[in-house]
Amino acid sequence: MQYFVSVIDDRTSSGTPEEMVAIDAFNDRLRSGGHWVFAAGLAAPESATVIDARGEEPIVTDGPFVESKEHIAGFWIIDAPDLDVALALMTDGSKACNRRVEVRPFLV
């Protein structure tokens, strides 16, 4: 099963050099364990564009969908046999990046 893991932060590009080393080591562990699918950091929420094409004409709005102190600063997509394994892995992911993370399964 695949899981989407959001990295929650109140700043953008806030990783320290030590955190980046720990994240790289954690990513290597995910790869070697067969859990790696994809991961990336995200630009600041202010760089987002929201498109709503549900009506007659699309509405394009600069800025984030939701104004909030915290935002998704990055993410992992991992593969794990079950939620318990995903949570154990991402407990270490949270420690590596020194941020809170949210783990959500993809719908199948």
Buried (B, 14 or more C-beta within 10 A) or exposed (E): EBBBBBBBBEEBEEBEEEBEEBBEEBBEBBEEEEBBEEBEBBEEBEEBEEEEEEEEEEEEEEEBEEEEEEBBBBBBBBBBEEEEBBEEBBEBBBEBBBBEBBBEEEEE
